[in-house]
């Protein structure tokens, strides 16, 4: 990790259960290894296929593997924050939800998606723009092109404000976390966790 501060209380804001391990696994493993306090706020249950209740349970199970305490996890269920590739979420609502959580838990820093959302999912992009309204330090996970996204060994990390690497043990633990998302283990997600750069490296731009 090129830059961090253990004095900061950090909140990871994600859109759906499984985002935490598909995109932020190296970060979660870093906080676990360092024994640092990390909160996770998930803004939907991922109910696009009617599996919201199952996916909520899978989120808590995955995060337990990755070292996040249940008391530090909150999943929001709101009619205006529903999973969908055709749904953009209200930025003001996102900001209000994040601010409320941050005040209660004395959060200093937010980690979340950049404006491209890593996978171009509109819910991810909405979180970026919503959290941009929040007056806290923010670090956004850098979106890479498809060739770079699946080239974790052949392409070195670019310069970034904050870079976090996974060890082989961290990578195996991340796979274990993804295995808790049984409802989501279709073939292309299995291929993703075997090949994606985001399973090994997280590069953040902070402001």
Helices and strands as residue ranges (DSSP letters): E 10-14, H 19-22, H 25-34, E 38-42, G 47-49, H 52-65, G 70-72, E 73-75, H 91-105, E 109-113, H 122-131, E 137-141, H 146-149, E 162-165, H 168-179, G 182-184, H 187-195, G 197-199, E 201-206
